[in-house]
Amino acid sequence: MTLKKQSIVVAGGGSTFTPGIVMMLLENLDKFPIRSLKFYDNDKERQKQIADATEVIIKERAPEIEFKATTDPEEAFTDVDFVMAHIRVGKYAMREKDEKIPMKYGVIGQETCGPGGIAYGMRSIGGVVEIIDYMEKYSPDAWMLNYSNPAAIVAEATRRLRPDSKIINICDMPVGIELRMAEVLGLESRKEMDVRYYGLNHFGWWTDIRDKEGNDLMPKLIDWVKEHGYITPKELEGASEEEPSWEYTFGKAKEVQWLDPDTLPNTYLKYYFYPQDEAEHSDINYTRANEVMDNREKHVFSECNRISNIKTAEDAKLVADDHASYIVDLARAIAYNTKERMLLIVPNHGVIENFDAEGMVEVPCIVGSQGPEPMTQGSIPRFQKGLMEQQVAVEKLVVDAWITGSYQKLWQALTLSRIVPNARVAKQILDDLIEANEDFWPVLK
C-alpha cells in the first residue's frame, strides 16, 4: 500500500526543538512520507538560523521534499495536513522571569507549575488560539498537534475558546519517563509496554504496566523507583549525560512515589508535594532557563549555524528528540488510521467517572483518523482526586482570568496553587508578574 505524502508546517520554526522534529521526520519517511515541510515563526532572524541548516539537511537526505520558511501566515498555513505547534511566547528571556520572580518570595519558579506556569499560560493562550485560527482559515481540514507549554492551561483554553477545532494537546514527559522504565526493565523499546495512566498534564500516575504477553511489570519498577527514582542503572554507574537539574529531578521521584506506593508518579509532582525543597534547592541567580540557554540553545544554534556555513550536514550533531518521535507517531495514527495507543490530553467526559466532566485529563487513547478515543479509567482514589480537583481549579481560573481580564481570578488561581504558601505572597508575585508581562498578557482589572 502506498502511503499518501503529507504536508506539514512547524509553528515555532525558531524553536530549539525544531531540529529534533526534522531529524525524526527524516528518519521515518518510510512510515510517514512528506511532500512539503514549512516553518512558521514571528521571529524571522531566529527562525532563519534553524531553517538554513534544515535546507542543507533536506537537500542531502530528502531532496524530494519541498521546504520553505516564512513569517507570512497565509503562505505557512495554506495546503497543510498537519500543524505541529511548539511556540514559546516571550522566548527563554520570559521563562527566566517566570522562574526568578517567584523565588524573590521563597516560592519555586518553574516553567509549567505554580506561578511560573501560570505566567507562561497567560502568555501562551493567545498565541495558540491565533495559530488555530490561521490553520482553520487556510487549511480547514488540517489537524493541529500542539505541544506548546504549559499544556494543561493551553488545553483548557482551547477546549473553551475553540471547542470544535481539530487540535490535540500532547506532552512528551511521560514518554521520557517510559524510556527510563524500559531501560530499568531491560527492554529495547518503551513500545514493548502497555500502560494505564491517569491525571492532568504534568500531574499524573501510572497504575498498570504490562508487557505484550500481559505480564505485570509494576512490581519490578516499583521496587526500583522507591529506591532510585527514575535514575537508570547506567546512570547509577556514573554514565549520566543529563543536565544537573534533570539528574536531581529523576532522583527526587522516589520521594514522590512514597506518597502512593502502589503507583508510579510523573516527576513534576515533586513541585506540588515538596515545594519548599524545590525552592531551597534552586539558585535564583541560575535557574533552569539559564541552564537551557547555556546548553540546549547554544548547542542547537551553533550547530545549525555551522551546518549552514559549511553547506553540508554529513557530520551533523543534531539528533531526534524523544518528543519528536511521539509527535510522528501521533501524526501517523491520524493520517493512516493506525489505532496507536498514546497518552493524550482530552476532555474527561466520564473517562474518570468521579472527576470533573469538563476537566482536561491525560489518559491513554486509541488514535485513528477521527482523532483520539479515550480509554475509561473508572473511579480514582480520594488522594489523587483531591489533588487533581485543586489543580484543575487552578487551570480553569487562569483561563477565566485570561478570557475576562480578571485580576481577582488570577489572584485566586495563584492562591489555590499548592506551590504558593498564602494569598499575600500570591498577590506579591502576581503584581510583579503583571509588570514583567505587560507586553504579553491581557490587561487585568
C-alpha positions in Angstrom: 0.0 0.0 0.0 1.3 3.4 -1.0 1.1 5.9 1.8 -0.2 9.4 1.0 2.5 12.0 1.3 1.8 14.7 3.9 2.3 18.4 4.1 3.5 19.8 7.5 4.0 23.2 9.0 6.0 23.5 12.1 4.7 26.5 14.1 7.6 27.8 16.1 10.2 27.2 13.4 12.8 29.0 15.5 12.4 26.7 18.5 15.4 24.7 19.8 13.2 21.6 19.4 12.6 22.1 15.7 15.8 20.4 14.5 14.9 17.3 16.6 11.5 17.2 14.9 13.1 17.5 11.4 15.6 14.7 12.2 12.8 12.4 13.4 10.6 13.1 10.4 13.5 12.3 8.1 14.2 9.1 9.9 10.6 8.0 9.4 9.9 8.8 5.8 9.2 5.2 5.1 6.4 5.3 7.7 5.3 8.9 7.3 6.2 10.2 3.8 6.3 14.0 3.3 5.8 16.1 0.3 6.1 19.6 1.9 7.7 20.9 5.1 7.3 24.5 6.2 8.4 26.5 9.2 6.4 29.4 10.6 7.6 31.9 13.2 7.1 35.6 14.1 10.9 36.0 14.7 12.4 35.9 11.2 16.1 36.0 12.2 15.8 33.3 14.9 13.9 31.0 12.5 16.4 31.7 9.7 19.2 30.1 11.6 17.3 26.8 12.0 15.8 27.0 8.5 19.2 27.5 6.8 20.5 24.3 8.4 17.3 22.4 7.7 17.6 23.4 4.0 21.0 21.8 3.8 19.9 18.7 5.7 16.8 18.2 3.4 18.8 18.7 0.2 21.2 16.0 1.3 18.8 13.5 2.8 15.4 14.0 1.2 15.7 16.4 -1.8 12.2 15.4 -3.0 10.7 17.4 0.0 9.7 20.9 -0.8 11.0 23.1 2.1 10.1 26.7 3.0 10.4 29.0 6.0 8.2 32.0 6.3 6.7 34.6 8.7 3.6 35.0 6.5 0.6 33.1 7.9 -1.1 32.6 4.6 2.0 31.1 3.0 2.7 29.0 6.0 -0.8 27.5 6.7 -2.1 27.1 3.1 -2.2 23.5 1.8 -1.1 21.6 5.0 -2.3 18.4 6.6 -0.7 18.9 10.0 0.3 21.9 12.1 3.0 20.8 14.6 3.0 23.6 17.2 5.6 24.3 19.8 5.6 28.1 20.4 7.2 29.9 23.3 5.7 33.4 23.6 8.4 35.6 25.2 11.1 33.1 24.5 13.6 32.0 27.2 14.0 35.5 28.4 10.5 35.5 29.8 10.9 31.9 31.1 13.8 33.2 33.1 11.5 35.9 34.7 8.8 33.2 35.3 11.3 31.3 37.3 13.1 34.1 39.2 10.2 36.4 40.2 8.5 33.8 42.5 11.9 33.0 44.0 12.1 36.5 45.4 9.3 35.4 47.7 10.7 32.0 48.6 8.5 30.2 46.1 9.8 27.8 43.4 9.7 29.2 39.9 9.1 26.6 37.3 8.2 26.6 33.6 4.8 24.8 33.8 4.0 24.6 37.5 2.8 27.1 40.1 3.3 30.9 39.4 5.8 30.3 36.6 3.4 28.0 34.7 0.5 30.4 35.3 2.5 33.3 33.9 3.6 31.3 30.9 0.0 30.1 30.4 -1.3 33.7 30.3 1.2 34.4 27.5 0.6 31.2 25.5 -3.2 31.2 25.2 -3.4 34.0 22.7 -0.6 32.6 20.5 -2.0 29.1 20.3 -5.5 30.4 19.5 -4.0 32.6 16.8 -2.4 29.5 15.2 -5.6 27.5 15.3 -7.4 30.4 13.5 -4.7 30.5 10.8 -5.0 26.8 10.3 -8.8 26.8 10.0 -8.7 29.8 7.7 -6.1 28.4 5.2 -6.3 24.6 5.7 -9.7 23.8 7.4 -9.2 20.0 7.1 -5.8 20.1 8.9 -5.1 18.8 12.3 -3.1 20.8 14.9 -0.8 18.7 17.1 0.0 21.1 20.0 2.8 20.6 22.5 3.2 24.2 23.4 3.5 24.6 27.1 2.0 24.8 29.7 -0.1 22.1 28.1 -2.7 21.9 30.8 -3.6 25.5 30.7 -3.4 25.6 26.9 -5.6 22.6 26.6 -8.3 24.1 28.9 -8.2 27.3 26.9 -8.6 25.6 23.6 -11.4 23.5 24.9 -13.3 26.6 25.8 -12.3 29.1 23.2 -12.1 26.7 20.1 -14.2 23.7 21.2 -14.8 22.4 17.7 -11.3 22.7 16.4 -9.2 19.7 15.3 -6.5 20.2 17.9 -4.8 17.5 20.0 -2.8 18.6 23.0 0.2 16.3 23.9 3.2 16.1 26.2 6.4 14.3 25.9 7.3 13.9 29.6 5.5 10.5 30.1 7.4 9.3 27.0 10.7 10.3 28.6 9.9 8.5 31.8 8.7 5.4 30.0 12.0 5.3 28.1 13.7 5.2 31.5 11.3 2.5 32.7 12.1 0.4 29.6 15.8 0.7 30.4 15.3 -0.4 34.0 13.4 -3.4 32.8 15.9 -4.3 30.1 13.5 -3.7 27.3 14.6 -2.4 23.9 11.7 -0.1 23.5 9.0 1.6 25.6 6.6 0.3 23.0 7.0 -3.2 24.5 4.9 -1.9 27.4 1.2 -1.3 27.6 0.4 1.3 30.2 -2.5 2.6 32.2 -2.1 6.2 33.4 -4.4 9.0 34.6 -4.1 12.5 35.8 -3.7 16.1 34.5 -0.8 17.2 32.4 2.4 17.1 34.5 0.2 15.7 37.3 -0.4 12.0 36.9 0.3 8.4 37.9 0.9 5.1 36.1 -1.3 2.4 37.6 -0.5 -0.6 35.5 2.3 -1.5 33.1 2.5 -4.9 31.3 4.5 -6.5 28.5 2.8 -7.7 25.4 2.2 -11.1 26.9 0.3 -9.5 29.8 3.0 -10.0 32.4 2.8 -7.4 35.2 5.9 -5.2 35.2 4.8 -2.9 38.0 6.4 -4.8 41.0 9.9 -4.6 39.5 9.5 -1.0 38.6 8.1 0.0 42.0 11.0 -1.8 43.7 13.4 0.2 41.6 11.7 3.6 41.8 11.2 3.6 45.6 15.0 3.2 45.9 16.4 5.1 43.0 13.6 7.2 41.5 13.9 7.2 37.7 17.7 7.1 37.7 18.7 4.4 35.3 21.2 1.6 36.0 23.8 3.1 33.7 23.4 6.5 35.5 23.9 4.8 38.8 27.2 3.6 37.5 28.2 7.2 36.7 27.4 7.2 33.0 24.9 10.1 33.1 24.6 12.6 30.2 21.8 14.5 31.8 22.0 18.1 32.9 22.2 18.5 36.7 18.7 19.7 37.1 17.3 16.6 35.4 19.5 14.3 37.4 18.1 15.8 40.6 14.5 15.5 39.3 14.8 11.9 38.3 16.3 11.0 41.7 13.7 13.0 43.6 10.9 10.8 42.0 11.5 8.2 44.7 10.2 10.6 47.4 7.2 11.4 45.3 6.5 7.7 44.8 6.4 7.1 48.6 3.1 9.1 48.8 1.3 6.3 46.9 3.5 3.2 46.9 1.2 1.2 44.5 1.6 3.7 41.6 4.4 5.4 39.7 4.4 9.2 39.5 5.0 11.8 37.0 8.2 13.6 38.0 6.5 17.1 38.0 4.5 16.1 41.2 7.7 16.9 43.2 6.8 20.6 42.8 3.4 20.1 44.5 4.5 17.6 47.2 7.8 19.2 48.1 7.7 22.9 47.1 9.9 24.1 49.9 12.6 21.5 49.0 12.5 22.7 45.4 12.8 26.4 46.4 15.7 25.6 48.7 17.4 23.5 46.0 17.2 26.3 43.4 19.5 29.2 42.8 17.8 32.5 42.0 20.8 33.6 40.0 20.9 30.5 37.8 17.6 28.7 37.1 16.6 26.0 34.6 16.1 28.8 32.0 19.7 29.7 32.3 20.8 26.1 32.1 18.7 25.7 28.9 20.1 28.9 27.3 23.7 27.8 28.2 23.3 24.3 26.9 20.5 23.3 24.6 20.0 26.7 23.0 23.7 27.4 22.4 24.3 23.9 21.1 21.4 23.9 18.7 22.1 27.3 17.2 25.8 26.9 17.0 25.4 23.5 15.2 22.8 24.9 12.9 25.0 27.9 12.0 27.9 25.5 11.5 25.9 23.4 9.1 24.6 26.3 7.1 28.2 27.8 6.8 29.9 24.6 5.6 26.9 23.7 3.4 26.8 20.1 4.5 25.2 18.0 7.3 27.2 14.9 6.8 28.6 15.0 10.4 25.6 16.9 11.9 25.3 16.6 15.7 21.6 17.2 15.7 19.5 14.3 16.9 15.9 13.3 17.0 14.2 14.3 20.3 12.1 12.0 22.5 9.0 14.2 22.0 9.7 14.3 18.2 9.2 10.5 18.0 5.9 10.9 19.8 4.5 13.6 17.5 5.4 11.5 14.4 3.5 8.5 15.9 0.5 10.8 16.5 0.6 12.2 13.0 0.9 8.7 11.5 -2.1 7.5 13.6 -4.3 10.2 12.2 -3.0 10.1 8.7 -3.2 6.4 8.3 -5.7 5.3 10.9 -3.1 3.1 12.7 -5.0 2.9 16.0 -1.9 3.8 18.0 -2.3 3.7 21.8 -1.0 7.0 23.2 -1.3 9.3 26.3 -3.1 12.4 25.3 -4.8 15.4 27.0 -8.6 15.2 26.4 -11.9 16.3 28.0 -12.8 13.9 30.7 -16.4 13.4 29.8 -16.7 10.4 32.1 -13.3 8.8 31.4 -12.5 9.2 35.1 -16.0 8.7 36.5 -15.6 10.5 39.8 -13.9 13.6 38.4 -14.9 16.9 36.8 -16.5 16.0 33.4 -15.1 19.1 31.8 -11.6 18.8 33.2 -8.8 18.2 30.7 -7.2 14.8 31.7 -4.2 12.9 30.5 -5.1 9.3 29.7 -4.4 6.5 27.2 -6.3 6.9 24.0 -6.6 4.9 20.8 -5.8 7.3 17.9 -7.2 6.9 14.4 -8.3 9.1 11.5 -11.1 10.6 13.6 -8.8 11.6 16.4 -8.4 10.2 19.9 -10.8 7.7 21.6 -10.0 7.9 25.4 -9.9 4.7 27.4 -12.0 4.7 30.6 -10.2 4.6 33.9 -13.1 4.1 36.3 -13.0 5.8 39.7 -9.8 7.1 41.2 -8.7 7.2 44.9 -9.5 10.1 47.2 -5.8 11.2 47.4 -5.4 11.7 43.6 -9.0 13.0 43.2 -8.4 15.7 45.8 -5.1 16.8 44.3 -6.5 16.9 40.8 -9.6 18.8 41.7 -7.5 21.5 43.3 -5.1 21.7 40.4 -7.8 21.7 37.7 -9.5 24.5 39.5 -6.2 26.5 39.2 -6.1 25.8 35.5 -9.7 26.9 35.0 -9.3 30.1 37.0 -6.3 31.0 34.9 -8.3 30.7 31.7 -11.2 32.6 33.4 -8.7 35.4 34.1 -7.4 35.5 30.5 -10.9 35.5 29.0 -12.5 38.1 31.3 -9.4 40.2 32.1 -9.9 39.5 35.8 -7.2 40.3 38.3 -9.3 38.6 41.0 -9.5 35.3 39.2 -5.7 35.2 38.6 -5.1 36.0 42.3 -7.4 33.2 43.2 -5.5 30.8 40.9 -2.2 31.7 42.4 -3.6 31.4 45.9 -5.1 28.0 45.2 -1.9 26.5 43.8 -0.2 24.1 46.3 3.1 25.7 45.5 2.2 29.2 46.8 2.1 29.4 50.7 -0.7 32.1 51.1 -2.8 34.7 49.5 -0.5 37.6 50.5 2.5 36.0 48.8 0.3 35.2 45.8 -0.6 38.8 45.4 3.0 40.0 45.7 4.1 37.5 43.0 1.1 38.4 40.8 1.8 42.1 40.9 5.4 41.5 39.9 4.4 39.1 37.1 1.9 41.7 35.7 4.7 44.3 35.4 7.0 41.8 33.7 4.3 40.6 31.3 2.8 44.0 30.3 3.7 43.3 26.6 2.2 39.8 26.6 -0.8 39.5 29.0 -4.3 41.0 28.5 -4.9 43.9 30.8 -6.3 42.7 34.2 -8.8 44.8 36.2 
